[in-house]
Amino acid sequence: MEVPRNNTLVSQRAKSAADATSQNPMWDIFSNVWCPATNPTGYVNVGVAENVLMHEELLENINQKLELPAKYLTYNDGGGGSLRLRRAMCQFLGKTLKPFIPLSPEQLIVTNGVSSAIEHVSWAFADPGEGMLLGRPYYGTFIPDISTRPGTEVVSVNFDDVDPLSIEAVAKYENALLDFQQKSGKRVRALMLCHPHNPLGRCYPRETIIELMRFCQKYQINLISDEIYALSTWENTVDKSGPPTIPFESALSINLDRIIDPQLVHVLWGLSKDFGANGIRLGVIISQANKDVQAALTGVSLYTYPSGISDHLVALLLEDSQFTESYIAENQRRISSAYAYTVGYLRSHGIDHAPGCNAAFFLWVNLGKRYRELHPDVEESEEVGERVMQLLLQHKVFLASGTLFGAEKDGWFRIVFTQHREILDEALKRINEALM
């Protein structure tokens, strides 16, 4: 009997989602987290990008303020966020992202997290089978966010020995676009930029962003700048080599005149990273000049409706400029200290990292190289990344694998260091033991 086409499509998407889950064990790890007192055999998780360094301060502020009006038990102002919240975001992001053109509430679509925002823009900009450019290495969950339900084809960009954040990298994007369009017969519709970069922990120079904008203008494709780590930048006090640290500048802060049609520029932001609040589940799509995008995303916003509690809570938080300014400054100081501590440990144990970081929560580390040094019998041609990953899991420590993050070279992993010191120490000890 012939299987109906729609059932075949459902089956294909189910398989795609199941494959993504089977390659990423983090959901099993979430249910078996290490605690020295109650679960000493559990996993130590330094693979998920969470920042716990300011949880106590944030919770104290929230618990002092949160009194929920009855309005937030209703549908409120609709799926794209309350007017109060969007006004608070305009005020807060106007100070922090410094947009060249001031933000206004109708330019913002609020979602229940930035993953939903990514899926929305993928759906809005591309038909199934059309492409979205994504440079390597990349945040691994970009792949399902962009492709699983919208059906957009992720066009990964190889840089070889070119710095992925340099102006020279723009030519690599162009090569990937032309190659995809020639082979598939379909168009590339957008370029996804993670700025600051995940997993490299660096900011794109302003000059590179402008050249990427010019490239997008040339081919009339959308530039999406995911700026979820925008305020998690900090001073690097330990790296004396590698690329220079670059201060963060939002794509919104650039005067687009004679560079790119403003309708092609879109920015994503959320609470998860800069406020260490992944569980609040609130993000925003900013499309300042494209009314068609605003209308399309408003139309489907019902499906990513943020909770009324999250809506109200975030409005309260962002309206308190005295707290947010002190919070951001202290958070940046603590991240800087945690980075320096982690780099010191890695260096003392012969583990290389990609230097030049000054943003986000993670280090890009070459565990494969250290494993080869400790096991000289391994053949030079043999890839060891998967072997190291299995050894890490055997030692009950979870890192993000470079394989799932599109690493161009074998053996790279991402360590999230924004943990309480007890957890970080246990994770680093287990990583070192796993390599032995």
C-alpha positions as CSV (number, residue, x, y, z in Angstrom):
1,M,0.0,0.0,0.0
2,E,1.3,3.4,-0.9
3,V,2.1,5.7,2.1
4,P,0.3,9.1,1.7
5,R,2.7,11.9,1.0
6,N,1.9,13.9,4.1
7,N,2.6,10.8,6.3
8,T,6.0,10.4,4.5
9,L,6.8,14.0,5.3
10,V,5.9,13.5,8.9
11,S,8.0,10.4,9.1
12,Q,11.0,12.2,7.5
13,R,10.8,15.0,10.0
14,A,10.3,12.7,12.9
15,K,13.5,10.8,11.8
16,S,15.4,14.1,11.5
17,A,14.4,15.2,15.0
18,A,15.1,11.7,16.4
19,D,18.6,11.7,14.8
20,A,19.4,15.1,16.3
21,T,18.3,13.9,19.7
22,S,20.3,10.6,19.5
23,Q,23.5,12.5,18.7
24,N,23.0,14.9,21.6
25,P,22.7,13.1,25.0
26,M,22.0,16.3,27.0
27,W,18.4,15.5,27.8
28,D,19.5,12.3,29.5
29,I,22.2,14.2,31.3
30,F,19.7,16.9,32.6
31,S,17.9,14.1,34.5
32,N,21.1,12.7,36.0
33,V,23.1,15.7,37.2
34,W,26.1,15.3,39.6
35,C,25.7,16.4,43.2
36,P,28.5,15.4,45.6
37,A,26.0,14.8,48.4
38,T,23.0,13.3,46.7
39,N,24.1,12.0,43.3
40,P,27.9,11.5,43.2
41,T,27.7,9.2,40.2
42,G,25.8,11.7,38.0
43,Y,27.0,13.7,35.1
44,V,29.0,17.0,35.4
45,N,27.5,19.2,32.7
46,V,29.8,21.8,31.1
47,G,28.3,21.3,27.7
48,V,25.2,23.4,27.9
49,A,25.6,27.2,27.6
50,E,24.2,28.3,30.9
51,N,25.6,31.0,33.2
52,V,24.9,30.4,36.9
53,L,27.3,33.0,38.2
54,M,24.6,35.6,39.0
55,H,21.6,33.4,39.8
56,E,21.4,34.4,43.5
57,E,21.4,38.2,42.6
58,L,18.9,37.8,39.9
59,L,16.5,35.7,42.0
60,E,16.7,38.1,44.9
61,N,15.7,40.9,42.6
62,I,12.9,38.9,41.0
63,N,11.5,37.7,44.3
64,Q,11.3,41.2,45.7
65,K,9.3,42.4,42.7
66,L,7.1,39.7,41.3
67,E,3.4,40.3,42.0
68,L,1.3,39.1,39.1
69,P,-1.7,41.2,38.0
70,A,-4.7,39.4,36.7
71,K,-4.1,40.7,33.2
72,Y,-1.2,38.2,32.8
73,L,-3.6,35.3,33.3
74,T,-5.3,36.4,30.0
75,Y,-4.1,36.5,26.4
76,N,-2.8,40.0,27.2
77,D,-1.8,42.0,24.1
78,G,-1.3,39.0,21.8
79,G,1.4,36.5,20.9
80,G,4.2,38.9,20.0
81,G,4.7,40.3,23.5
82,S,2.8,42.9,25.5
83,L,3.2,46.6,24.6
84,R,4.7,47.2,28.0
85,L,7.4,44.6,27.5
86,R,8.2,45.8,24.0
87,R,8.6,49.3,25.3
88,A,10.8,48.1,28.1
89,M,12.9,46.2,25.5
90,C,13.2,49.3,23.3
91,Q,14.4,51.3,26.2
92,F,16.9,48.7,27.5
93,L,18.3,47.6,24.1
94,G,18.4,51.3,23.0
95,K,21.0,51.8,25.8
96,T,22.9,48.6,25.4
97,L,22.9,47.8,21.7
98,K,23.0,51.5,20.7
99,P,20.9,51.2,17.5
100,F,21.6,53.9,14.9
101,I,17.9,54.3,14.4
102,P,15.9,54.2,17.7
103,L,13.8,51.1,18.3
104,S,10.0,51.2,18.4
105,P,7.7,48.5,19.8
106,E,6.1,47.6,16.4
107,Q,9.6,46.5,15.2
108,L,9.8,43.8,17.9
109,I,8.3,40.3,17.8
110,V,8.7,38.6,21.2
111,T,9.0,34.8,21.3
112,N,9.4,32.1,23.9
113,G,13.1,31.9,23.4
114,V,15.6,32.6,20.7
115,S,15.4,29.1,19.3
116,S,11.8,29.9,18.4
117,A,13.0,33.2,16.9
118,I,15.5,31.3,14.7
119,E,12.9,28.9,13.5
120,H,10.5,31.8,12.7
121,V,13.0,33.7,10.6
122,S,14.0,30.5,8.8
123,W,10.4,29.9,7.9
124,A,9.8,33.5,6.9
125,F,12.8,33.9,4.6
126,A,13.1,30.5,2.8
127,D,10.9,28.0,1.1
128,P,11.7,24.3,1.8
129,G,15.0,23.4,0.1
130,E,16.2,26.9,-0.2
131,G,19.4,27.8,1.7
132,M,20.7,29.7,4.7
133,L,24.5,30.3,5.1
134,L,26.1,29.3,8.4
135,G,29.8,29.5,9.0
136,R,31.8,26.8,10.7
137,P,32.2,26.1,13.5
138,Y,28.6,26.9,14.6
139,Y,26.3,26.5,17.5
140,G,25.1,23.0,17.0
141,T,21.4,23.6,17.6
142,F,21.3,26.1,14.8
143,I,20.9,23.1,12.5
144,P,17.6,21.8,13.8
145,D,16.3,25.3,14.6
146,I,16.8,26.3,11.0
147,S,16.0,23.1,9.2
148,T,13.8,20.6,11.0
149,R,10.4,22.1,10.6
150,P,10.9,25.0,8.1
151,G,12.8,22.6,5.7
152,T,15.4,25.2,5.0
153,E,18.8,23.8,3.8
154,V,21.7,24.8,6.0
155,V,24.6,25.7,3.8
156,S,27.7,25.3,5.9
157,V,30.7,27.5,5.1
158,N,34.2,26.2,5.3
159,F,37.0,28.6,6.0
160,D,40.1,26.3,5.9
161,D,42.9,28.4,7.4
162,V,41.0,31.8,7.2
163,D,39.9,33.4,10.4
164,P,36.0,32.9,10.3
165,L,35.6,36.4,11.8
166,S,37.9,38.2,9.3
167,I,37.0,40.2,6.2
168,E,38.8,37.5,4.2
169,A,36.1,35.1,5.3
170,V,33.5,36.9,3.3
171,A,34.8,35.4,0.1
172,K,34.2,32.0,1.6
173,Y,30.6,32.8,2.1
174,E,30.3,33.8,-1.5
175,N,31.9,30.6,-2.7
176,A,29.5,28.6,-0.6
177,L,26.5,30.5,-1.9
178,L,27.5,30.1,-5.6
179,D,28.3,26.5,-5.1
180,F,24.9,25.7,-3.5
181,Q,22.9,27.6,-6.0
182,Q,24.7,26.0,-8.9
183,K,24.3,22.4,-7.6
184,S,20.8,22.7,-6.2
185,G,19.2,25.1,-8.6
186,K,17.7,26.9,-5.6
187,R,18.5,30.2,-4.0
188,V,20.3,31.1,-0.8
189,R,17.9,33.4,1.1
190,A,19.8,34.4,4.3
191,L,23.0,34.4,6.2
192,M,22.9,33.5,9.9
193,L,25.6,35.2,12.0
194,C,26.2,34.4,15.7
195,H,27.6,37.6,17.1
196,P,29.3,37.3,19.6
197,H,30.4,34.0,18.2
198,N,29.4,30.6,19.6
199,P,31.6,28.5,20.1
200,L,34.7,30.8,19.5
201,G,33.8,33.4,22.1
202,R,34.8,36.4,20.0
203,C,33.0,39.4,18.5
204,Y,32.9,40.2,14.8
205,P,34.9,43.4,13.9
206,R,32.6,46.2,12.6
207,E,34.5,46.1,9.3
208,T,33.6,42.4,8.8
209,I,30.0,43.0,9.6
210,I,29.9,45.8,7.0
211,E,31.5,43.6,4.4
212,L,29.0,40.8,5.1
213,M,26.2,43.3,4.8
214,R,27.6,44.4,1.4
215,F,27.7,40.7,0.4
216,C,24.1,40.2,1.4
217,Q,23.1,43.3,-0.5
218,K,24.9,42.0,-3.7
219,Y,22.9,38.8,-3.6
220,Q,19.7,40.3,-2.0
221,I,19.8,37.9,1.0
222,N,18.8,38.6,4.6
223,L,21.4,39.1,7.3
224,I,20.3,37.7,10.6
225,S,22.5,38.7,13.5
226,D,21.9,36.5,16.6
227,E,23.2,38.7,19.4
228,I,22.1,36.6,22.3
229,Y,25.5,37.1,24.0
230,A,25.7,40.8,23.3
231,L,26.1,41.9,26.9
232,S,28.2,38.9,28.0
233,T,31.5,40.5,27.0
234,W,34.4,40.9,29.4
235,E,38.1,41.6,29.8
236,N,40.5,38.9,28.8
237,T,43.4,39.1,31.2
238,V,45.3,35.9,30.4
239,D,45.7,35.4,26.6
240,K,48.9,37.0,25.3
241,S,48.7,35.5,21.8
242,G,46.0,34.9,19.2
243,P,43.7,37.4,17.6
244,P,43.1,40.7,19.3
245,T,40.0,41.1,21.4
246,I,37.3,43.1,19.6
247,P,34.6,45.1,21.5
248,F,31.0,44.1,20.7
249,E,29.1,46.4,18.3
250,S,25.6,45.4,17.3
251,A,24.5,45.2,13.7
252,L,21.8,47.7,14.7
253,S,24.4,50.3,15.6
254,I,25.6,50.6,12.0
255,N,24.4,53.3,9.6
256,L,23.2,51.1,6.7
257,D,23.1,54.0,4.2
258,R,24.9,52.9,1.0
259,I,25.8,49.5,2.6
260,I,22.6,47.4,2.5
261,D,18.8,47.7,2.1
262,P,17.7,48.0,5.8
263,Q,14.8,45.6,5.0
264,L,17.4,42.8,4.8
265,V,18.8,43.3,8.3
266,H,17.4,41.5,11.4
267,V,18.7,41.0,14.9
268,L,17.8,38.4,17.5
269,W,18.3,38.8,21.3
270,G,17.0,37.1,24.5
271,L,17.2,36.8,28.2
272,S,18.8,33.3,28.4
273,K,22.4,34.2,28.2
274,D,23.0,37.9,29.2
275,F,20.7,37.4,32.3
276,G,21.6,33.7,33.0
277,A,18.0,32.8,32.7
278,N,17.5,30.1,30.1
279,G,14.4,29.0,31.9
280,I,12.5,32.2,31.5
281,R,12.2,31.4,27.7
282,L,11.9,34.8,26.2
283,G,13.5,36.1,23.0
284,V,12.9,38.9,20.5
285,I,13.2,39.4,16.7
286,I,14.0,42.9,15.7
287,S,13.3,43.8,12.1
288,Q,13.3,47.6,11.9
289,A,12.6,48.3,8.3
290,N,10.7,45.3,6.9
291,K,7.0,45.6,7.5
292,D,6.3,42.4,5.5
293,V,8.5,40.4,8.0
294,Q,6.8,42.1,10.9
295,A,3.3,41.2,9.5
296,A,4.3,37.6,8.7
297,L,5.8,36.9,12.1
298,T,3.0,38.6,13.9
299,G,0.7,36.2,12.1
300,V,2.4,33.1,13.4
301,S,3.3,34.5,16.8
302,L,0.5,32.5,18.4
303,Y,2.7,29.5,18.2
304,T,5.6,31.0,20.2
305,Y,3.5,32.9,22.7
306,P,5.6,33.8,25.7
307,S,4.1,33.1,29.1
308,G,2.3,36.0,30.7
309,I,4.5,35.5,33.7
310,S,7.7,35.7,31.7
311,D,6.3,38.8,29.9
312,H,5.6,40.6,33.1
313,L,8.8,39.5,34.8
314,V,11.0,40.6,32.0
315,A,9.3,44.0,31.7
316,L,9.9,44.6,35.5
317,L,13.5,43.6,35.1
318,L,14.3,45.7,32.1
319,E,12.5,48.8,33.5
320,D,14.9,48.7,36.5
321,S,17.9,50.4,34.8
322,Q,19.8,50.7,38.1
323,F,19.7,47.0,38.7
324,T,20.4,45.9,35.1
325,E,23.4,48.2,34.8
326,S,25.0,46.9,38.1
327,Y,24.0,43.3,37.1
328,I,25.7,43.4,33.7
329,A,28.9,45.0,35.1
330,E,29.2,42.4,37.9
331,N,28.3,39.5,35.5
332,Q,31.0,40.6,33.1
333,R,33.6,40.7,35.9
334,R,32.7,37.2,37.1
335,I,32.8,35.7,33.6
336,S,36.3,37.3,33.1
337,S,37.5,35.7,36.4
338,A,36.0,32.3,35.5
339,Y,37.7,32.4,32.1
340,A,41.1,33.2,33.6
341,Y,40.7,30.4,36.1
342,T,39.8,27.8,33.5
343,V,42.5,28.8,31.1
344,G,45.0,28.5,34.0
345,Y,43.9,24.9,34.7
346,L,44.0,23.9,31.0
347,R,47.5,25.3,30.5
348,S,48.8,23.5,33.6
349,H,47.5,20.3,32.1
350,G,48.8,20.8,28.6
351,I,45.4,21.4,26.9
352,D,45.3,24.0,24.1
353,H,42.5,26.5,23.7
354,A,41.6,28.9,20.9
355,P,42.8,32.3,22.4
356,G,41.4,35.8,22.0
357,C,38.1,35.3,23.7
358,N,36.2,38.2,25.3
359,A,32.6,37.1,25.0
360,A,30.1,34.5,26.1
361,F,30.7,31.5,28.4
362,F,32.9,29.0,26.7
363,L,36.3,27.9,25.6
364,W,37.0,26.1,22.3
365,V,39.6,23.5,23.4
366,N,41.7,20.9,21.5
367,L,41.3,17.8,23.5
368,G,42.2,15.6,20.5
369,K,45.7,17.1,20.4
370,R,46.2,16.4,24.1
371,Y,44.9,12.9,23.7
372,R,47.4,12.2,20.9
373,E,50.2,13.5,23.1
374,L,49.2,11.1,25.9
375,H,48.7,8.2,23.5
376,P,51.5,8.3,20.9
377,D,50.5,4.9,19.6
378,V,47.5,6.5,17.8
379,E,48.1,6.8,14.1
380,E,48.4,10.3,12.8
381,S,45.7,9.8,10.2
382,E,43.2,8.4,12.7
383,E,40.4,10.8,13.9
384,V,40.1,10.8,17.7
385,G,37.2,13.2,18.4
386,E,34.5,10.5,18.8
387,R,36.8,8.4,20.9
388,V,37.5,11.3,23.2
389,M,33.7,12.0,23.4
390,Q,33.0,8.5,24.5
391,L,35.8,8.6,27.1
392,L,34.3,11.9,28.5
393,L,30.8,10.3,28.8
394,Q,32.4,7.3,30.5
395,H,33.8,9.7,33.0
396,K,30.4,11.3,33.4
397,V,31.4,14.7,32.1
398,F,29.5,16.3,29.2
399,L,31.0,18.7,26.8
400,A,29.7,19.9,23.4
401,S,31.4,17.9,20.7
402,G,33.1,19.7,17.8
403,T,31.6,17.2,15.5
404,L,28.1,18.5,16.2
405,F,29.4,22.1,16.1
406,G,30.7,21.8,12.6
407,A,34.4,21.9,13.5
408,E,36.6,21.8,10.4
409,K,39.3,19.9,12.3
410,D,39.1,16.8,14.5
411,G,39.3,16.8,18.3
412,W,37.8,20.2,19.3
413,F,35.2,20.6,22.1
414,R,33.4,23.4,23.8
415,I,33.7,23.8,27.6
416,V,31.2,26.1,29.4
417,F,33.1,27.6,32.3
418,T,30.4,29.8,33.9
419,Q,29.8,27.3,36.6
420,H,30.1,27.4,40.4
421,R,33.7,26.6,41.3
422,E,32.9,23.2,42.8
423,I,31.3,22.0,39.6
424,L,33.9,23.5,37.4
425,D,36.7,21.9,39.3
426,E,35.0,18.5,39.2
427,A,34.5,18.9,35.4
428,L,38.1,19.9,34.7
429,K,39.4,17.0,36.8
430,R,37.2,14.5,34.9
431,I,38.2,15.9,31.5
432,N,41.8,15.5,32.4
433,E,41.3,11.9,33.7
434,A,39.3,11.0,30.6
435,L,42.3,11.9,28.4
436,M,44.7,9.7,30.3
